[in-house]
């Protein structure tokens, strides 16, 4: 958009960050009739943040009860958006949750939350698993369940639709406009590379750039940005894995996940959630001589468990996670300026919750109580001492 000088308009809400969380917040605020501005530092669409790519998991299976409490409304929210736009955004595949460590705490907790919330799932033995999916090779004992309602979101389409709906409801979207400074107060002033804007409520959803905006506001959080390599392995027989489920297997210090061959027909998508390569988000693709630990693990995993795939990845794409020490999200307001809501540290699991978390953040910034208990995900769990304000 063209540059903007200082404006006399006072927005009801300004959202910083055009990823899935920020776009979800902007969409919800505009839909409720609030005069809303969405600011994104890069020109849209782009692949610089954490919300790009063809697919993201949507699931019921969570070890954390506070996430499980939200899943039914998350599903309903995406259903409503599909209905409103006459668009398909989800594909139900089911999701296998595996763990070779008998009665591992994470697996037991996941199963318990499904039971508690009366969400459908199926227990499987290793033998039942491999009989049902003969192109998966697992031996010995595995704890295994199938989250029968899980699947994936068509991520790029989801993000684009939220932004289009935001504009349809009267929202203003300024991309290619970086926030340079924030002046808190009853009326917040947001300075950008092209001008300045005023608002009564501010939502900060800046993804990997969260710390850059929060530190000048006196909020120091233990956020780290990790580079993630997403690998696509070619099927030896085309479409042989197209009707397979999503799979998540806790391995070593992280977990391997995979998607059926949908993003690129004939290629299965794998990732290793392993926090090993911290990066500066502005230099994510800078050349490095570090060994690609996650890629090495994925190649080994595919050779062992997926005999119908080539053992070398044909396509490698990069993404970023912004993680907290416990890999749980942060949703809160500024400790002093409560009209500034903060959403960050989504640790690779925030996409499917974008519209719902966006609604929570918008409500917080507008002074409304959240619909869900957010005590477990407030940022004060990291604050041993008061923020430097």
C-alpha positions as CSV (number, residue, x, y, z in Angstrom):
1,X,0.0,0.0,0.0
2,X,1.0,3.6,-0.4
3,X,2.7,5.3,2.5
4,X,0.6,6.9,5.2
5,X,1.4,10.0,7.2
6,X,0.3,10.5,10.8
7,X,-3.4,9.7,11.0
8,X,-6.1,11.4,13.1
9,X,-8.2,8.2,13.0
10,X,-8.2,6.2,16.2
11,X,-8.8,2.5,15.4
12,X,-10.7,0.3,17.7
13,X,-8.0,-2.3,17.3
14,X,-4.7,-2.6,15.5
15,X,-3.1,-6.1,15.0
16,X,0.6,-6.5,14.3
17,X,1.5,-9.6,12.3
18,X,-0.2,-11.0,9.3
19,X,0.4,-14.7,10.0
20,X,-2.4,-17.0,11.0
21,X,-2.7,-15.7,14.6
22,X,-2.7,-12.0,13.6
23,X,-5.0,-12.6,10.6
24,X,-7.3,-14.6,12.8
25,X,-7.5,-11.8,15.4
26,X,-8.0,-9.1,12.7
27,X,-10.8,-11.2,11.1
28,X,-12.6,-11.7,14.4
29,X,-12.4,-8.0,15.3
30,X,-13.6,-6.8,11.9
31,X,-16.4,-9.4,11.9
32,X,-17.6,-8.0,15.2
33,X,-17.8,-4.5,13.7
34,X,-14.6,-3.0,15.2
35,X,-12.6,-0.6,13.1
36,X,-9.4,-2.7,12.7
37,X,-6.0,-2.2,11.0
38,X,-3.8,-5.2,10.3
39,X,-0.1,-4.4,9.8
40,X,2.3,-6.9,8.2
41,X,6.0,-6.1,7.6
42,X,6.4,-8.2,4.4
43,X,4.5,-8.0,1.1
44,X,1.8,-10.6,1.0
45,X,1.8,-13.5,0.3
46,X,5.3,-14.5,1.7
47,X,7.1,-17.4,3.1
48,X,9.2,-15.6,5.7
49,X,7.3,-16.4,8.9
50,X,5.7,-19.5,10.4
51,X,2.4,-19.6,8.7
52,X,3.3,-20.4,5.1
53,X,3.1,-23.8,3.4
54,X,0.4,-26.1,2.0
55,X,-0.7,-28.0,5.1
56,X,-1.0,-28.0,8.9
57,X,-2.3,-30.7,11.3
58,X,-5.7,-30.1,12.9
59,X,-6.4,-32.6,15.7
60,X,-8.2,-33.4,18.9
61,X,-5.2,-35.3,20.5
62,X,-3.4,-33.0,23.0
63,X,-1.5,-33.9,26.1
64,X,-2.4,-30.5,27.6
65,X,-5.9,-30.2,28.9
66,X,-6.1,-26.5,28.2
67,X,-5.6,-27.2,24.5
68,X,-8.0,-30.0,24.5
69,X,-10.6,-27.7,26.0
70,X,-10.5,-25.6,22.9
71,X,-10.5,-28.2,20.1
72,X,-14.3,-28.5,19.5
73,X,-14.7,-24.8,19.1
74,X,-11.6,-24.7,16.8
75,X,-13.2,-27.3,14.6
76,X,-16.5,-25.4,14.6
77,X,-14.8,-22.1,13.7
78,X,-13.1,-23.6,10.6
79,X,-16.5,-25.3,9.7
80,X,-18.2,-21.9,9.9
81,X,-15.5,-20.3,7.7
82,X,-15.8,-23.1,5.1
83,X,-19.6,-22.6,5.1
84,X,-19.4,-18.9,4.8
85,X,-16.9,-19.0,1.9
86,X,-18.2,-22.2,0.2
87,X,-14.6,-23.5,0.4
88,X,-13.0,-26.7,1.6
89,X,-10.2,-26.0,4.0
90,X,-9.8,-29.4,5.8
91,X,-9.2,-33.0,4.8
92,X,-10.0,-35.6,7.4
93,X,-7.3,-38.4,7.4
94,X,-7.1,-39.5,11.0
95,X,-3.9,-39.2,12.9
96,X,-1.8,-42.0,14.5
97,X,-0.1,-41.1,17.8
98,X,2.8,-43.5,18.5
99,X,5.2,-44.0,21.3
100,X,7.6,-46.9,21.7
101,X,8.2,-46.2,25.4
102,X,5.5,-48.1,27.2
103,X,3.1,-45.8,29.1
104,X,5.1,-42.7,28.3
105,X,3.7,-39.7,30.2
106,X,2.9,-37.7,27.0
107,X,1.0,-40.6,25.4
108,X,-0.9,-41.4,28.6
109,X,-1.9,-37.7,29.1
110,X,-3.0,-37.4,25.4
111,X,-5.3,-40.5,25.8
112,X,-6.6,-39.2,29.1
113,X,-7.6,-35.8,27.6
114,X,-9.4,-37.5,24.8
115,X,-11.4,-39.6,27.3
116,X,-12.1,-36.6,29.5
117,X,-13.4,-34.5,26.6
118,X,-15.3,-37.5,25.2
119,X,-13.5,-37.1,21.9
120,X,-13.5,-40.1,19.5
121,X,-10.3,-42.2,19.2
122,X,-9.3,-45.8,18.6
123,X,-6.6,-47.9,20.4
124,X,-4.4,-50.0,18.1
125,X,-1.8,-52.6,18.7
126,X,1.4,-52.6,16.6
127,X,0.1,-55.6,14.7
128,X,-3.2,-53.9,14.0
129,X,-1.4,-50.8,12.8
130,X,0.8,-52.6,10.3
131,X,-2.0,-54.8,9.1
132,X,-4.1,-51.8,8.3
133,X,-1.3,-49.8,6.8
134,X,1.1,-52.4,5.2
135,X,3.5,-49.7,3.9
136,X,4.3,-48.7,7.4
137,X,6.9,-50.9,9.2
138,X,6.9,-50.9,13.0
139,X,8.0,-53.8,15.2
140,X,7.8,-54.6,18.8
141,X,5.6,-52.8,21.3
142,X,4.2,-49.4,20.5
143,X,1.5,-47.5,22.4
144,X,-0.7,-46.4,19.6
145,X,-4.0,-44.6,19.1
146,X,-5.9,-43.1,16.2
147,X,-7.4,-39.7,16.5
148,X,-10.2,-40.4,14.1
149,X,-11.3,-36.8,13.6
150,X,-7.8,-35.4,12.9
151,X,-6.6,-34.3,9.5
152,X,-5.0,-31.3,7.9
153,X,-5.8,-27.7,7.0
154,X,-4.9,-26.4,3.6
155,X,-2.8,-23.7,5.2
156,X,-2.1,-21.2,2.4
157,X,-5.8,-21.2,1.5
158,X,-6.8,-20.7,5.2
159,X,-4.5,-17.7,5.6
160,X,-5.6,-16.1,2.4
161,X,-9.3,-16.6,3.2
162,X,-9.0,-15.0,6.7
163,X,-7.3,-12.0,5.2
164,X,-10.0,-11.7,2.4
165,X,-12.8,-12.0,5.0
166,X,-11.1,-9.4,7.2
167,X,-11.2,-7.0,4.3
168,X,-14.8,-8.0,3.4
169,X,-15.8,-7.0,6.9
170,X,-14.2,-3.5,6.4
171,X,-10.8,-4.2,7.8
172,X,-7.7,-2.3,6.5
173,X,-4.7,-4.4,5.6
174,X,-1.3,-2.7,5.2
175,X,1.4,-5.1,4.1
176,X,5.0,-4.2,3.4
177,X,4.8,-1.9,6.5
178,X,7.1,-2.8,9.4
179,X,6.3,-1.6,13.0
180,X,9.3,0.3,14.3
181,X,8.1,1.6,17.7
182,X,5.1,1.3,20.0
183,X,4.0,4.0,22.5
184,X,1.7,2.4,25.1
185,X,-1.0,4.3,26.9
186,X,-4.8,4.6,27.1
187,X,-4.4,5.3,23.4
188,X,-1.6,3.3,21.8
189,X,0.5,4.9,19.1
190,X,2.1,2.5,16.6
191,X,4.9,3.9,14.5
192,X,5.8,2.1,11.2
193,X,8.1,2.5,8.3
194,X,5.4,4.4,6.5
195,X,3.5,6.4,9.2
196,X,1.9,6.2,12.6
197,X,-1.5,5.0,13.8
198,X,-3.5,5.3,17.0
199,X,-5.7,2.7,18.6
200,X,-7.5,1.9,21.8
201,X,-6.5,-1.8,21.7
202,X,-3.4,-3.5,20.3
203,X,-2.8,-7.2,19.5
204,X,0.8,-8.2,19.0
205,X,1.1,-11.5,17.1
206,X,4.6,-11.0,15.5
207,X,5.7,-14.7,15.5
208,X,9.5,-15.0,15.3
209,X,9.8,-11.2,15.6
210,X,7.9,-11.1,19.0
211,X,10.9,-10.4,21.2
212,X,11.9,-7.5,18.9
213,X,8.6,-5.7,19.7
214,X,8.2,-6.8,23.3
215,X,11.6,-5.9,24.8
216,X,11.2,-2.1,24.2
217,X,7.9,-2.5,26.1
218,X,9.7,-4.0,29.1
219,X,8.5,-7.6,28.4
220,X,11.4,-10.0,28.4
221,X,10.3,-13.6,27.6
222,X,12.5,-16.7,27.1
223,X,11.6,-17.1,23.4
224,X,13.8,-18.8,21.0
225,X,13.4,-19.1,17.2
226,X,14.3,-22.5,15.6
227,X,14.8,-23.3,12.0
228,X,12.8,-26.3,10.8
229,X,13.5,-28.4,7.7
230,X,10.4,-29.9,6.1
231,X,11.3,-32.8,3.8
232,X,9.3,-34.5,1.1
233,X,10.1,-38.1,0.2
234,X,9.1,-39.6,-3.1
235,X,6.8,-42.6,-3.3
236,X,8.3,-45.6,-5.1
237,X,4.8,-46.3,-6.4
238,X,2.9,-43.1,-7.2
239,X,-0.1,-42.5,-4.8
240,X,0.6,-45.5,-2.7
241,X,0.5,-43.4,0.5
242,X,-2.3,-41.0,-0.6
243,X,-4.9,-42.5,1.7
244,X,-2.7,-43.0,4.8
245,X,-3.2,-41.1,8.0
246,X,-1.1,-38.3,9.5
247,X,1.4,-39.8,11.9
248,X,3.2,-38.4,15.0
249,X,5.9,-40.5,16.8
250,X,7.8,-39.4,19.8
251,X,11.4,-40.1,19.1
252,X,14.5,-39.2,21.2
253,X,14.3,-35.5,22.3
254,X,11.6,-34.6,19.8
255,X,9.0,-36.2,17.6
256,X,8.6,-37.1,13.9
257,X,5.5,-36.3,12.0
258,X,4.3,-37.0,8.5
259,X,1.5,-36.2,6.1
260,X,0.0,-38.4,3.3
261,X,1.0,-37.5,-0.2
262,X,-1.2,-34.4,-0.7
263,X,1.0,-31.2,-0.8
264,X,2.9,-32.5,-3.7
265,X,1.3,-35.6,-5.3
266,X,3.6,-38.6,-5.0
267,X,5.6,-37.2,-2.1
268,X,5.0,-37.6,1.6
269,X,5.8,-34.7,3.9
270,X,8.0,-35.3,7.0
271,X,9.3,-33.1,9.8
272,X,11.3,-33.7,12.9
273,X,10.3,-31.5,15.8
274,X,13.7,-31.1,17.3
275,X,14.9,-27.8,18.8
276,X,18.5,-27.8,17.7
277,X,19.2,-24.9,15.3
278,X,18.4,-21.5,16.8
279,X,18.3,-18.7,14.2
280,X,17.9,-15.0,13.7
281,X,14.5,-14.7,11.9
282,X,15.9,-12.1,9.6
283,X,18.7,-14.4,8.6
284,X,16.9,-17.8,8.5
285,X,18.3,-18.8,5.1
286,X,21.8,-17.6,5.7
287,X,24.4,-20.3,4.6
288,X,25.6,-22.4,7.5
289,X,28.1,-25.3,7.8
290,X,26.0,-26.9,10.6
291,X,25.1,-30.5,10.0
292,X,21.4,-30.8,9.2
293,X,20.6,-33.0,12.3
294,X,16.8,-33.1,11.7
295,X,17.2,-34.1,8.0
296,X,19.6,-36.9,9.0
297,X,17.1,-38.2,11.6
298,X,14.3,-38.1,9.0
299,X,16.2,-40.1,6.4
300,X,17.0,-42.7,9.0
301,X,13.3,-42.8,10.1
302,X,12.0,-43.2,6.6
303,X,14.4,-46.0,5.8
304,X,13.3,-47.9,8.9
305,X,9.5,-47.3,8.9
306,X,8.4,-46.4,5.4
307,X,9.7,-48.9,2.9
308,X,7.6,-47.6,0.1
309,X,9.5,-44.2,0.0
310,X,12.8,-43.2,-1.4
311,X,15.3,-42.8,1.4
312,X,16.6,-39.3,0.3
313,X,14.3,-36.3,0.4
314,X,13.5,-34.8,-3.0
315,X,12.2,-31.4,-1.7
316,X,13.3,-29.5,1.4
317,X,11.5,-26.4,2.6
318,X,12.3,-24.2,5.6
319,X,10.1,-22.9,8.3
320,X,10.5,-21.5,11.8
321,X,9.1,-22.2,15.3
322,X,9.1,-19.7,18.0
323,X,9.3,-21.7,21.2
324,X,9.0,-21.2,25.0
325,X,11.1,-23.5,27.3
326,X,8.1,-25.8,27.9
327,X,6.9,-25.5,24.3
328,X,3.6,-24.2,25.4
329,X,2.0,-21.0,24.0
330,X,1.7,-17.5,25.5
331,X,-1.6,-15.7,25.5
332,X,-1.8,-12.7,27.9
333,X,-2.0,-8.9,28.2
334,X,0.9,-6.6,28.9
335,X,1.5,-6.6,32.7
336,X,0.9,-2.8,33.0
337,X,-0.9,-1.8,29.7
338,X,-3.8,-4.2,29.6
339,X,-5.1,-2.9,26.2
340,X,-2.0,-4.6,24.6
341,X,-2.7,-8.3,24.1
342,X,0.3,-10.6,23.4
343,X,0.2,-14.0,21.5
344,X,3.6,-15.7,20.9
345,X,5.7,-18.8,21.5
346,X,3.3,-21.1,19.6
347,X,6.0,-23.7,19.3
348,X,4.8,-25.2,16.0
349,X,1.3,-25.9,17.2
350,X,-0.7,-22.7,16.8
351,X,-1.9,-22.7,13.2
352,X,-5.1,-24.7,13.6
353,X,-6.1,-22.5,16.5
354,X,-5.5,-19.3,14.7
355,X,-9.1,-17.9,14.5
356,X,-10.0,-19.0,18.1
357,X,-6.8,-17.7,19.6
358,X,-7.2,-14.5,17.5
359,X,-10.7,-14.1,19.1
360,X,-9.2,-14.5,22.6
361,X,-6.5,-12.0,21.9
362,X,-8.9,-9.4,20.5
363,X,-11.2,-9.8,23.5
364,X,-8.3,-9.4,25.9
365,X,-7.1,-6.2,24.2
366,X,-10.7,-4.8,24.2
367,X,-10.9,-5.5,28.0
368,X,-13.3,-8.5,27.7
369,X,-12.7,-11.6,29.9
370,X,-11.5,-14.6,27.9
371,X,-14.0,-17.4,27.3
372,X,-11.3,-20.0,28.3
373,X,-9.1,-20.4,31.3
374,X,-5.7,-19.0,30.1
375,X,-3.9,-19.2,33.5
376,X,-1.7,-22.1,32.3
377,X,-0.6,-20.1,29.3
378,X,-0.1,-16.6,30.7
379,X,3.4,-15.2,30.5
380,X,3.8,-14.7,34.3
381,X,4.9,-18.3,34.5
382,X,8.2,-17.1,33.2
383,X,8.5,-13.9,35.2
384,X,10.6,-14.5,38.3
385,X,10.9,-10.8,38.7
386,X,8.9,-7.9,37.6
387,X,9.2,-6.8,34.0
388,X,11.4,-3.7,33.5
389,X,8.7,-1.1,32.8
